[in-house]
Amino acid sequence: MRKNDWRSFVRCSIPERNGGFTLLEMIVVVAILSVISAIALPSINSWRQNLQLNSATRDIYSNLQKAKLEAIKTRTYCTATFDANGYVIYLDADKDLVQDAGEQVISSVSLSDYENVSFDTSKGGGDGLDFSGTDNGIAFSVTGLPRNSVGALGLGTIFLKQDNRDKTAEISITRAGSIQIK
């Protein structure tokens, strides 16, 4: 082996480092992660709030579709009755849109299950509901068509809002029985 072998020169002149990070490198990484999380946190929070309103809207839509199908399947009225706290869907044997003892509950939902979501009381009759007649709900007949408490074709709209934002949603039921999210 020659004395001027460049490999031995390189090995001797560069000190070996132990694997690991210096304190300065760790501080830089923590600072970068802090900046990224500060930028991302507001959009994640907004996304979560939108998810709550969208979930409540889709759940009402799905439960109304279920009520319509249940009315056809069981050949009896299936009613969705709303109040300030939420709604109940039940088989309405006497077709009066009032839940009586012994009527089978299909679904009962409280809006408190959805963070910061409530009925939009600035719309409808001051309760976030706008159904034909004076009803606080709507029934589906054995044909799947919506009915009100006097047996006429019913229609209506349910208005939802996020309590801490201006975001709103609507679920509409047409006289033909179509249920739509607006």
VEXSE-222653 format. One record per residue (C-alpha): residue in one letter; x, y, z. Coordinates in steps of 0.05 Angstrom, whole numbers, plus 5000, padded with zeros to 4 digits. Example, Ala and Ser with C-alpha at 12.3 -4.5 7.8 and 13.67 -1.06 7.14 Angstrom:
VEXSE-222653
A524649105156;S527349795143;
***
This chain:
VEXSE-222653
M500050005000;R502650694983;K503451245034;N499451744992;D493251314989;W487451814988;R482651355025;S486751335087;F487652085083;V480152205081;R478851715137;C483852055182;S482252785167;I474652775176;P472352645247;E466652145254;R460152395283;N455652005328;G448651905298;G443652405326;F441353125322;T444253755351;L440154205396;L439754735341;E436854235292;M431554015342;I429654745356;V428854885281;V424454265271;V420054455331;A419255165305;I417254925235;L412154445264;S409254995308;V408355455249;I404954915207;S400254725263;A398455455276;I396555525203;A392654865200;L388754905266;P383555425246;S381855055182;I381254395219;N376454725269;S372255025213;W372054345178;R369654005242;Q364054515251;N361754435179;L361853685190;Q356953755249;L351854155208;N352653685148;S351753075192;A345353345224;T342553535156;R344052855125;D341352485186;I334652855181;Y334552715106;S336051975117;N330951905173;L325552225131;Q327151745074;K326751175124;A319951425149;K317351445077;L319750735064;E317150485131;A310150765115;I310150385049;K312849745081;T308249725141;R302250015103;T300950535158;Y302551265167;C309651415190;T310352095221;A316252555237;T314553045292;F319353615310;D320354035373;A325754525396;N330353955418;G329953475359;Y325052995327;V321552325334;I319551865277;Y314051365294;L308550935264;D302251365270;A296450885273;D291051425282;K294051895230;D293652515274;L301152715273;V301252655350;Q305352115383;D300551715426;A302151165477;G303350505443;E305550795376;Q312150475355;V318050945353;I322550845293;S327751375310;S328651925362;V334152445352;S336353025395;L339853605361;S344453655422;D347953055392;Y350753535340;E355354065370;N352854785358;V347154575311;S339954785322;F333654965284;D334155645251;T328856025289;S329456635243;K325956215190;G319455825187;G314355985240;G319756215289;D321655505305;G325755325244;L320054915214;D315455085157;F310254545146;S303554615110;G298054765160;T299654865233;D303254205242;N310154115273;G311353505231;I309553115170;A306852415158;F308051945100;S302151545076;V302150825052;T303651084982;G309751485007;L306452154995;P307052675051;R300652855089;N298853365141;S294253265202;V287853375162;G289952855110;A291453345054;L297953305015;G303453595059;L309853945045;G314954295088;T321954545101;I326554445160;F331754995172;L338254845209;K343955315229;Q350555305265;D349855705329;N356656045325;R356856165250;D352456395192;K352255725158;T345355435147;A342054835114;E335054655090;I331453995081;S325154055038;I319453575027;T315253684965;R307953484955;A310452924909;G314452624968;S321252844943;I326052995000;Q331753474983;I337653795017;K338754524996;
***
